[in-house]
């Protein structure tokens, strides 16, 4: 790897971002970090209560995510970031980092049918497998509206790959891994 690569995996909740990040991380032995990774650590250390607190820790998690991003880019490391990034908030941060450091960007935007996303969201909230600090069960009306669009906006930075995940069985992970391989190892 000559120039470090930042792989951004974005999309709405329940589009399979974490699963994809894990697959890429394992295949290429590069680390991945996500907002929820840090948010759940903060819940464990500071506690959790309501939606306002969850959002506050979400903001702190992004600050941690961007600090790690800057430190890794300073040392020329390739890595993966996964979150439901919002172009109107996050795009400028990535552009500022590009002005400071030399690196390639690939954005993998996951999307799916909005009704299926909301059903996945409810199932995940009620499964007992999601950290209770997210208080997902308290925001069904909000999330139904957000997820109904099915597809978040791209940040329009770097190479873009769009991955339709309505049916996880139909996702061509080999094709995605091949595109990542080309980007990571081309000069």
C-alpha positions, 0 to 999 in steps of 0.5 A: 500500500503506497498511499493510505486508503480510508474506506468509509462505509455509510448508510442508514441504520440496519443496512449491513454496514457493520457486517461489511466493515467486518468482512473487509477488515478481516480480509485485508487485516486493516482496522475498522472503527465505528461511532457505535463502537465508541458510543457503547463503550461510553454507555458502559463507562458513563451509563445510559438513560434516555434519547437525549443522553444517547444523542449526546454520547453519539456526538462525543463518539464522533469526536473520538472517531475523528480524533482516531481518524486524524491520528491514523492518517498522520501515520499513513495507515489504511483503515475503515470507518463505519457509521451513518454519516451525514453529508451536511455534517461530515463531508467537510470534515473529510475534505479538511482531512484531505487537505492535511493528509495524502490518502485515497477515499472509498465510500461504500454506501449501503441502502435497502428498501425503507420498509424492510429497514424499519422492520430490521430496526424494530427486530434489532431493538427488540432482540436484546442483542443491541446495547440498551443505551441506544434506546431504539425502542423510544424512537420508532416514529422518528426512525420509521420516517428516517428509514422509509427513504431507504437510501442516505445521501453519499458524501460525494468524496472519493470513489463510490460503491453503492451496495443494495442490501434489501436481500443480504443473500444477494449482496456480491461481497466478492465484487466489493472485496475485489474493488477494495483490493484494487483501491488498496494496492494500486499505486 
